[in-house]
């Protein structure tokens, strides 16, 4: 499963993206390809392109009992096809003191799964990286870096750049030695300005002692409006995607309270599909309205929550 297909499909045009959705339709009509599990609601950052600061789940934590129930639900998924598990949603996963234990539980229960971790990496000290290095079945780590200008970084994320850069370097050094994750992506939420290209140049200058393509890759994600909760979405991207279906219809997005959001972009869970406290993951995924979306692959402009979305 191509990482590019999950992180940069917006740049490859409509026909390949539609074909990608049709491939998912053939393989994942009745079971999800990707499951998000938000184990805590908190984030240590205050990113201006993310609605976490106003999330009602900020103080919530997923119980061990609910997490164990989710793992049991996931065992019902087919083991003969790829499954991605992202142990986060609208949060910073490293805030959870149990995150590495929980990732190991997922890996042990799901041999077909790969763990996709996204983090701002400000909390990734030596102790956390040592624990992460013992987690099997890591697929990639996406670090939400966004800017390498200290002032812009602080304004954008509410964090100190120097500490994050130090943590990124620590990860790259560890991974050179142990190679516990096949891909590290240094990412930016793109805004369509020249700063997107400038970000790539700054990454190469900052990490000049590491090799792009071997030690890390540079990634850009389209800026979304989070179903109206952030106002900085790319209108041109929304128009370009309006006639296309969405690959996110083949995912399950579980919040730390157990509610299942419509998709990864439904950060505040405006459109809940179910609740894993009372329903199984497959029951929620296979409900008639959701399955119909995957069967018909309609233009997203015709699907209420998806109209105007820029995410792929």
PERA-V692048 format. One record per residue. D_CENTER is the distance of its C-alpha to the mean C-alpha in Angstrom with 1 decimal. Layout:
D_CENTER / D_CENTER
This chain:
15.3 / 14.7 / 11.7 / 13.2 / 13.0 / 9.2 / 9.0 / 12.5 / 14.1 / 15.4 / 17.8 / 19.5 / 21.2 / 21.7 / 23.5 / 21.1 / 18.3 / 20.6 / 21.6 / 18.1 / 17.8 / 21.3 / 20.4 / 17.7 / 20.5 / 22.9 / 20.9 / 18.6 / 20.8 / 21.5 / 18.6 / 14.8 / 13.1 / 9.7 / 9.6 / 7.4 / 9.9 / 10.4 / 13.4 / 14.6 / 14.5 / 15.5 / 14.1 / 16.6 / 15.9 / 17.0 / 15.1 / 17.1 / 14.2 / 12.6 / 14.6 / 14.1 / 17.7 / 19.1 / 17.1 / 19.7 / 17.6 / 17.7 / 20.4 / 19.3 / 18.6 / 18.0 / 21.3 / 21.9 / 23.6 / 20.8 / 18.4 / 21.2 / 21.7 / 18.1 / 18.6 / 21.9 / 20.4 / 18.1 / 21.3 / 22.5 / 20.2 / 21.9 / 21.9 / 23.1 / 19.9 / 16.5 / 13.8 / 10.2 / 9.2 / 6.1 / 8.4 / 6.9 / 6.6 / 8.8 / 10.1 / 10.7 / 10.8 / 13.8 / 15.8 / 16.2 / 19.3 / 18.8 / 15.3 / 16.8 / 19.3 / 16.9 / 14.9 / 18.3 / 19.2 / 16.4 / 17.5 / 21.1 / 20.9 / 18.8 / 20.3 / 18.6 / 15.0 / 12.9 / 10.5 / 7.3 / 7.1 / 5.8 / 8.9 / 11.7 / 13.9 / 16.9 / 17.6 / 17.5 / 21.2 / 23.4 / 23.4 / 19.6 / 19.3 / 22.3 / 20.7 / 17.4 / 19.7 / 21.2 / 18.0 / 18.5 / 16.4 / 13.7 / 12.2 / 10.7 / 9.9 / 8.2 / 10.4 / 10.3 / 14.0 / 14.8 / 18.6 / 21.2 / 23.9 / 24.5 / 25.6 / 22.9 / 20.2 / 22.0 / 22.4 / 18.8 / 17.1 / 20.1 / 20.0 / 22.4 / 21.6 / 24.1 / 22.6 / 19.1 / 20.8 / 22.9 / 19.9 / 18.3 / 21.8 / 22.2 / 19.1 / 20.4 / 23.9 / 22.9 / 21.0 / 24.1 / 26.2 / 24.3 / 21.7 / 19.4 / 16.2 / 16.9 / 14.6 / 13.7 / 12.2 / 13.5 / 11.6 / 12.8 / 12.1 / 15.1 / 18.0 / 20.4 / 22.9 / 24.6 / 22.4 / 19.6 / 22.1 / 23.5 / 20.2 / 20.4 / 24.0 / 23.5 / 21.0 / 23.7 / 26.3 / 24.7 / 23.8 / 26.9 / 27.8 / 24.7 / 24.4 / 21.8 / 20.9 / 21.9 / 20.6 / 17.6 / 16.3 / 15.6 / 12.7 / 12.8 / 10.4 / 12.6 / 13.2 / 12.9 / 15.3 / 13.3 / 16.2 / 18.7 / 17.6 / 17.1 / 19.9 / 18.8 / 17.3 / 18.8 / 21.6 / 22.5 / 19.2 / 19.5 / 23.0 / 22.1 / 19.6 / 21.8 / 23.6 / 20.7 / 18.9 / 15.2 / 13.2 / 11.0 / 14.3 / 13.8 / 11.1 / 11.7 / 9.9 / 12.0 / 12.9 / 14.9 / 18.1 / 17.6 / 17.3 / 15.1 / 13.8 / 14.5 / 10.9 / 7.5 / 9.8 / 12.4 / 11.5 / 15.1 / 15.6 / 18.4 / 18.5 / 18.3 / 18.8 / 20.1 / 20.2 / 19.6 / 22.4 / 24.8 / 23.3 / 21.8 / 18.4 / 20.5 / 22.7 / 20.1 / 18.5 / 22.0 / 23.5 / 25.6 / 23.9 / 20.5 / 22.1 / 24.2 / 21.4 / 20.4 / 24.1 / 25.0 / 22.0 / 23.6 / 22.9 / 20.2 / 22.9 / 24.7 / 21.9 / 22.2 / 18.7 / 17.6 / 20.5 / 19.7 / 15.9 / 14.9 / 11.4 / 11.4
